[in-house]
């Protein structure tokens, strides 16, 4: 698989996958770029162009076979196995993520939680014992975890990220309201509800 | 203010604002497109181009005065007043959002929470009484709330969104894992951690 596919296209593949899974639940066998475009607010041409990056995935006249395309997207996105994840920061956001039921349907599971607060260490969150952050590097290496959900306060986020990278973490979903610096080969996605809200409030005019 | 500024630029303004606020905390008076670019992983040219959409905000040689630029961005993004928000869905995600301390520093506050679960109605979440969803339209109109945080399950999300639109909601931050259909003039931002994780897992290769 080529590594040179633009990141913006990779970012749309999970949306295609989510839409396809919903269509499959209705019992439908095939879909079209037109139908997917309506669901996703994208032009049919954009969808055909995106998917054509990965080979001939549809048939002219018939469209896309839903089951085939779902399998193909699972392959492309490395979703054929379940990925273990570590939460760092057992606060409210960490707790909501630990309880989040949709992860397992999407190929992910939280297996490990860390915090540096002595009152939290040893307690359970969604059935998982909160471990001491001091053990973080060792545990992540032992468990070969590649994905971390970073939910610490902003002031400690970069330091924690540096430790995660040293422990071999390759992907960070960052909930701390700060941009993280990571070396090449490590990928970060940032979720900050305030940023989305401030964008929305522009349109309140 | 022109409504024709591309959405992708509007989406970057909150990131500029967040970076500027952090620089201001260090006591710094001025910044440059180069410095902002380093913080945000954007080219200095991109930053100058984005900001030039809103007039002459910097001075050649001196750069951008941080305090002035923060005020200007507050103006552009309608952040000069605090926006009230309603949470619909008092589950784990709703609760984490109700407790989220960063909102108030960013211009937002949760004032109202709705759920249709009789066991939750009347209980308090982060000091706010959970109200019956049946009252949603009336309460939102009365309180003139324009922003909703939608944290219901996927299956009821579209129906709730339709009701919110009828009640006058203009902006929805959608945590339900489904694309919402809304009429023109209503804006939706979607937060789905699974979508971000599936993008990240592509790079785990």
Interface residues (C-beta under 8 A of the other chain):
Chain A: X1 X3 X10 X11 X13 X14 X15 X17 X18 X19 X22 X39 X40 X41 X76 X77 X78 X79 X83 X85 X92 X93 X95 X96 X97 X99 X100 X102 X103 X105 X106 X107 X108 X146 X147 X149 X170 X171 X172 X173 X177 X178 X179 X187 X189 X191 X192 X193 X194 X195 X196 X197 X198 X199 X200 X201 X202 X203 X204 X205
Chain B: X1 X10 X11 X13 X14 X15 X17 X18 X19 X22 X39 X40 X41 X76 X77 X78 X79 X83 X85 X92 X93 X95 X96 X97 X99 X100 X102 X103 X105 X106 X107 X108 X146 X147 X149 X170 X171 X172 X173 X177 X178 X179 X187 X189 X191 X192 X193 X194 X195 X196 X197 X198 X199 X200 X201 X202 X203 X204 X205
